Structure formats: structure tokens, C-alpha cells
């Protein structure tokens, strides 16, 4: 995607102050706060009108006063038909990138109101959050809305029913005729935002739960990829975009939109079926979204070129979105990236290696193995981007590995499907990812999946992190008797043999050791993440003995746990603390309802402050859920704080919406700009009524996992968008030690958090050191 800001600087259309906190629009000589998220969108939109749509700078005005009855508002941008700027042509409403679906619809209403109150016949409305755009043709004489695919460029009166075509940059441009656009490559952060907002738009209305919405979004991403892969001639439109119906074809606005939505759904279903003919195992059920929901998602993704977006960027974007979704909604454990990278880095995997993950989850180990071989291909063919012959060999080097040598098993169908999509996003390697219990015999896998690649004794490398803590019982799974580690040790002192020596049950991690041994060929490597107890508990000696019999141990690398043990906090109140519902009862200290010692959502008045006064802006995503810190802080001005939650220095922000509340998003705000701030409406604001309550102590209490789990009992609202009621906090029982004790506890928690962060840094350094040592051990071993 074009860097519009840099182009604007190069052409002298804009300028910045030294720290880029203030932007000046050169022609209008207007200076604005560039730390405001909406200003970033407005600046780029202003530049696009000039650079993409060719409108003269002197016909564009920003922050134009519009009188609506007794109140005056400012329209973000107005483009005029004349040099004197008396005849408005286009009204543009700009919103921040993280705007919700409901807020975006409200922005459309706002833009239309400006169009109706402005003089003359405003012809077009453009509403943009940068990652989502909608365009409308305005008719003041009728109460209808005609959505169009784009606004016209300067000098253009008639526009086509679509905006995006293949090879638009190679088409000759004629004056007075519409200029089309090709799909744009975007960066990781923007793609992540698009995935997340499309997902939220699907479930926020309550028609789908987050899990169902994830599946349906997966299907549409699949369709998007297939649409980009279809062969097209230059100038042919893409199918995965909103294509409008003209007023001449259908005069009624409601019928027109319904027809557009049906046509779009038909095109999407055709892409879906085309893709499923080749990839039958990726999706087995049909698209279940309404035409309206399909249109919403297409609106977020239609302009993006997924095929040409950097592999690492789009892969990380999908993994970030997917990881946050699964962790937030299902508590699934995804192996930390540092550990996955360490394991894959130290192993001598090449394009000829057969690689398996018997518990592949979202496909992290498989993706790193694929990327390792892809990097090897680049070393062999460094000029693949410019040399056709090298490109063919480069592609074959890693793609054959992905298609024929990379295998994964995942028991959860939904996570297995996500792993396949993850591989597709990374340009394939999904063919041999199957949904199956990873502990069943290979013959059972053959029968169930018709995939003969999962044969015992055929894999060079197994890289895996099996599930911990579950027990496979003989009464539930008959295959337990086929495992050596599923049997009891022989009693050499017994007078006679025990007729049945199968254990009643065995832990999954132990059984996976044996299953992985069966899959490996002679001389193959197993790299497996295991709980510490297998290597240290005396009761696990028989497992260690068997490991030494089957394998030659090259290295054991111990990874530190990067978390805060909150049981230490709970125990520091006093020995008599116990949990009962939402209560923490102390026999040693006073117990006080939170509503009696703190205000819940107190009024924070900005009266008497200038509307241009800068204040801090804290959206939900900048709260670190582990360390209770703000990762970055932007700014708004007081005049832009309407509709947001307001707070001041020393307040506690506590997330009330799922999954943010369960994840522990809460923070005590300090160092706010001018001591004030605004942020997400999904925060409760808590402020002490008395100097005898430490806000940091309270944050530590409310951050405890047991408390957050209890708060789920107070959820209300539609499925997938539930919130904790204020009643939970008002009646929350606070054990209230002397303020000195509270501060001691709060200080201890702060020390634990800092220690955890230090351990994380130390752990990464240790992993890197261990990687180098293991690499050397493997190299030396191979040279013998």
C-alpha cells in the first residue's frame, strides 16, 4: 500500500513538528493533534483525495462548520465543485481504525446529516475508518440511500458498479473515465485489525457466538484466497467485492440492496465450492452467514491482496488474531513462539525430511518447519524474485516439502481447521493436517482419513507439545492396552503372574511419548515439550527407564514458567481467608462492601476545561493482561471525549466485557496527560472513597483468577458479548487490612510482576544459549 503520509510530505501537502505529535495541512494552514487516532485517518484520507482521486487541493476543506438546528458541528472533509468552495460535492466522515460496527453505522448517519444541512446538492458521502470504507450517492429529494462502490475521481461523472480489478496499474487511463484500483498489500498490524473487526462484526449482534463467527470468517478468508488465485485478464473485476446494482435496473433502494447482497453471496458460494473441490477436508459444511453479514465481512477484506502480502506478515496477523481468539474464549494452550522457534532451529530439518506433529494445535511447529525450509530455499536461490528459473526451483524446493513431507494431527476439528487455514495463509502445507485422536493406531488413521502418509516408522522428525494433565482410561479407550506404557510394571516377587496388567489409566503426555516413538524411523529425532514431573518424580521412573531404552537423549532443556503465582498473593492476607461465592472473608480484618469504600463509575467532570485540551486515550487493546500495564498511550482532546469512558489519575480501570474480563485486563492509570483520560466504554472505573483503601491493593484482589471466575456468574447480555453487571462490584467483599498492610501486599505483587518480566527476558537468553549448545551437540553427533 502507498505510504500516503510520506508522499504528502514529499509533495509539501503536509508537515509535522519535531516529534510528529502535530500535523499541519499546508494549504489550509491548519495544525492538528496527530496523536489523535481519527486525525491519522483524516490525514491519509485528505491525501488520497489529492493523490488517488486527483482533486485540486484548493477545492478541499477540512473541519467545516455545519449548522444543524441550534447546534454547530464540524464536517471532517468537504470536497467542492467550484474554486470558491460554495458548492459541496462530497462529504467525508473519518473515524478511528478500531471503530465498532455500531459506531460505523452511526458515522454514516452523521455524514448524511451533514449532507442534508449543507447548501446545494451534495452528491456523495464517503465514510471511512481506513480499513473500512462505504460510499453513497445522495439524493436530497428522496429518503433513500444508494450505496456505490467508490466516489468518482475529479472530472468523472459516471462510475462502474465495482472498484477493484486485476492489473489496474497496467490499464491506460483516459480523462473523464473512472480509474480502477487493484488489491493492496498491507502490513501485519492492519491485517490483524481487519481480521479482528470482521470477527467482531459477525458476533457482536448476538446472532452468532464467537466460535461460530470464527468458523464463518475462516470460510470467507478461504474464499478470498481462492478469488485471488483465479486466472483473470487485466481489467477484469474480482468476485470478492461489493458490486452494486444501478438505480435503472432496480429503482427501489431496499430491493436494490437485497439484490446486491444475493449476487454477492452467490459469487462467494461459487468460490467456496470451487475451493472445496480441491480441499474437501478444510471445510465440510456450507457457509451459514446471511447475505448481510457476508457483505459486512467483504467490506473489511475486499481491498486487501492476501496473496502478495508478505508471508510472515500475513501469517503473524492470522496467528495473532487466532491465538487471541482461542486463548480468550477456550483457554487453549498455544506453545510460546520462542519455544517453537528454539526447537525447530536446533533440528537439522531439510526439504527431504518427513516431519510430524502428533498434537499440532494451530500448526505452530509445522509453520516454523515450513519457514525453515523456505529460508533454505532462499539461500539456494537468492535471486528468485528476479530470475524465472530460480523462482521455479525456489518454489518447488519448499512447496514440495509442504505438500508431501509435512504432517499434523489435531483432535479438535475446529482447531484442526484453523491449522489448515493457517497453512493456507502461509501458501499451503495443509494437505496432510488431519482431524483425529493422535493416540489411535496408524491403521485407524488410514481408515478414518484415507491418508496413508501417517505410517509408523516413517518420520525423520517429530516436533510436538502434547496435551498435559488428561488421563486416558481403559474403560473409555480400548487402545490403552496396545501401549507398553499403558501397562503395569511386572512384579518380580509375585508368586504367579497377574492375568490383566493394563493400567486403569495413563496420562496423555506419557502415551504420546510412546506414540511418537512408533511414528519415528530409525535414527529419527523427537523434540517434545513435557511437564517437569516426568523427569523428576520418583513415580515416573518407569517412564524414564523406557525413554532411555527407546531413545538416546541428546539434550534436556528446562524452560522457566513465565507467570505470576497468585496463590502467593491470596495467602498473604491471612491464614483464615477463604472463598465463598464472591466473598473474600477475613476473620482478622474488617470486611467491607466495595461500594462502601469506593465509587463505581464515578463522574469525572471536564467542565471548565478547554475543548482543545489534550488528554490520554486508553483503548482496551493497550492493557497488558499479565502485567497490568499500559503498553502505549495515545491522546485525544477533551472535545473528542464524548461517548468514551472518562477517568482521572489514580483510577482503576477494570474490563467488564468477555473475553477481556476473564483475561484479566485491568490497570491503575497514572501519568495521564493533564491528569485526565478517556477510553473504552467496556471499562468499569473504580475510585477510592477513603484514604484507607489502596487502589493497587484493590487491583491485585480483582485481578485474582478466582475472583474473575466468580464474576462470570454475573454475566448478562447476548451470547458472545456478555458483560459483568455493576452489581458484582458493588457487593464485592473487600478484606480491609490497615493501609500499611495493603501497601505491603501491593508492593509484593509489583515485585512479582517485575520479577516475572525479568525472568522472561532471562528465559529468552537461556533459550538462545541452549539452542546454540544443542546445535553443536547435534552437529558433533552427525560427524561421528
Buried (B, 14 or more C-beta within 10 A) or exposed (E): BEEBBEBBBEEEBBEBEEEEEBBBBEBBEEEBBBBBBBBBBBBBBBBBBBBBBBBEBEBBBBBBEBEEEEEEEEBBBBBBBEEEBEBBBBBBBBBBBBBBBEBBEBBBEBBBBBBEBBEEBBBBBBBBBBBBBBBBBBBEEEEBBBBBBBBBBBEBEEBBBBBBBBEBEEBEEEEEBBBBBBBBBBEBEBBBBBBBBBBBBBBBBEBBBBBBBBBBBBBBBBBBBBBBEEEBEEEEBBBBBBBBBEBEEBEEBEEBBBBBBEBBBEBBBBBBEBBBEEBEBBBEEEBEBEBEBBBBBBBBBBBBBBBEBBBEBBBBBBBBBBBBBBBBBBEBEBBBEBBBBBBBBBBEBBBEBBBBBBBBBBBBBBBBBBBBBBEBBBEEBEEBEEEEEBBEBBBEBBBEBBEBBBBBBBBBEBBBBBBBBBBBBBBBBBBBBBBBBBBBBBEBBBEBBEBEBBBBEBBBBBBBBBBBEEEBEBEEBEBBEBBEBBBEEEEEEEEEEEEEEBBEBBBBBBBBBBBBBBBBEEEBBBBBBBBEEBEEEEEBEBBBEBBEEBBEEBEEBEBEEBEBEBEEBBEBBEEEBEBEEBBBEBEEBEEBEBBEBBBBBBEBEBEEBEEEBBBBBBBBBBBBBBBBEBEEBBBBBBEBBEEBBBBBBBBBBBBBBBBBBBBBBBBBBEEBBBEBBBBBEBBBBBBBEEEBBBBBBBBBBBBBEEBBEBBEEBBEBEBBBBBBBBEBBEBBBBBBBEBEBBBBBBEBBBEBBEEBBEBBEEBBEBBBEBBEEBBEEBEEEEEE
